Amino acid sequence: MNRDRAKELLPDWVTGRLSDEEARAVEARARAEPALQVEAELLRTLAAARPEAPDWLGQRVRLAVREAVEEAAPGRQRASWPGVLRLPIRTPVWGWAAAAVIAALALGTNLMVDGPPHETTDPVVGALALERAPILWGEDDGFVAGAPLLSGLSDEALESLLRELGG
Amino acid sequence: MAELADRHYESVYRVALGIVRDADLAADVTQDAFIKALRGLGGFRGDSTFRTWLLTIASNQGRGALRSRGRRHEAPLDAVAPVAAPDMAPDERAGLLDAAAHARACLARLPEKQRMAVQLRLDEGLSFREIGRIIGSSEGASRVNYHHGIRRLREMLGA
């Protein structure tokens, strides 16, 4: 092995990345060249203080990656129940719509907003329902409250939602 | 992607740290680099290894983070590795004066391309071609940067 090649491989030698055969060749060359020995010692000293990532960083990166994958997935709306819980923050349209459905179910109100605003007796329900009225209710789906909204959920998410609602 | 994160996050962190020279910011940059890689996975053409591609993203993210935070590359030495601290206990000070830490502190004082060339060659075992991709130089220029960096370190350390 010539001097230039040995010099180039010094970082790999001091960090143990070479095969046994290459390591022996570099070592033999370094033993014969004081300048290479000095450089190898410098590299060995530097390598001893290689910065290490904090222990928690791996977990943090994994979580961030997982969250990004979930957000990017086409079936984002079919998230499990904890995902649904986050929806009001991340997707306001779903949040408002889900709030309207839950409020309607909880109050046992047959919520139909085909009429003018003054027909809604409860001001809270009225405000929620009116805001999303065109999205919320299809022509024939009103008899099952929230049916249009829930159609995008997976069976698992739907079952979870129904369980939460006591259905 | 989680497996790739497990495999490469330490290298990404070191590259980020080499650029920004701030541990907290380097952790942020590491996370951002993975997210950016994930979103831009379609742009990975396979003309370099995934690792080199990822480290290039980390390097660019680090520079972007420095720009957005208005920081300069010439961070003070004590922001990287406090070599001398007269008000510390002798044993504590002796620890800080460890030869390896001192050498790293000197490395941190090199110009960015020299510093990154030495760091990427030594810590990550990258070829000069790969280093050139990451620091935005040719293979030959990254080799020159490495050798200049080593020579400067030897001068600084009296080796």
HADDOCK unambig.tbl for C-alpha pairs under 7 A between the chains (distance, minus, plus):
assign (segid A and resid 11 and name CA) (segid B and resid 121 and name CA) 6.79 0.50 0.50
assign (segid A and resid 11 and name CA) (segid B and resid 122 and name CA) 5.07 0.50 0.50
assign (segid A and resid 12 and name CA) (segid B and resid 125 and name CA) 6.43 0.50 0.50
assign (segid A and resid 38 and name CA) (segid B and resid 159 and name CA) 6.85 0.50 0.50
assign (segid A and resid 45 and name CA) (segid B and resid 99 and name CA) 6.96 0.50 0.50
assign (segid A and resid 45 and name CA) (segid B and resid 100 and name CA) 5.07 0.50 0.50
assign (segid A and resid 46 and name CA) (segid B and resid 100 and name CA) 5.47 0.50 0.50
assign (segid A and resid 46 and name CA) (segid B and resid 103 and name CA) 5.88 0.50 0.50
assign (segid A and resid 46 and name CA) (segid B and resid 104 and name CA) 6.06 0.50 0.50
assign (segid A and resid 47 and name CA) (segid B and resid 123 and name CA) 6.88 0.50 0.50
assign (segid A and resid 48 and name CA) (segid B and resid 100 and name CA) 6.07 0.50 0.50
assign (segid A and resid 49 and name CA) (segid B and resid 100 and name CA) 5.34 0.50 0.50
assign (segid A and resid 49 and name CA) (segid B and resid 101 and name CA) 6.04 0.50 0.50
assign (segid A and resid 49 and name CA) (segid B and resid 104 and name CA) 6.92 0.50 0.50
assign (segid A and resid 50 and name CA) (segid B and resid 123 and name CA) 6.69 0.50 0.50
assign (segid A and resid 51 and name CA) (segid B and resid 14 and name CA) 6.46 0.50 0.50
assign (segid A and resid 52 and name CA) (segid B and resid 10 and name CA) 6.82 0.50 0.50
assign (segid A and resid 53 and name CA) (segid B and resid 10 and name CA) 5.41 0.50 0.50
assign (segid A and resid 53 and name CA) (segid B and resid 13 and name CA) 6.11 0.50 0.50
assign (segid A and resid 57 and name CA) (segid B and resid 27 and name CA) 6.85 0.50 0.50
assign (segid A and resid 58 and name CA) (segid B and resid 6 and name CA) 6.30 0.50 0.50
assign (segid A and resid 58 and name CA) (segid B and resid 9 and name CA) 6.45 0.50 0.50
assign (segid A and resid 61 and name CA) (segid B and resid 5 and name CA) 6.78 0.50 0.50
assign (segid A and resid 61 and name CA) (segid B and resid 31 and name CA) 5.30 0.50 0.50
assign (segid A and resid 62 and name CA) (segid B and resid 2 and name CA) 5.52 0.50 0.50
assign (segid A and resid 62 and name CA) (segid B and resid 5 and name CA) 6.40 0.50 0.50
assign (segid A and resid 65 and name CA) (segid B and resid 2 and name CA) 6.66 0.50 0.50
assign (segid A and resid 65 and name CA) (segid B and resid 34 and name CA) 6.94 0.50 0.50
assign (segid A and resid 65 and name CA) (segid B and resid 35 and name CA) 6.13 0.50 0.50
assign (segid A and resid 68 and name CA) (segid B and resid 35 and name CA) 6.80 0.50 0.50
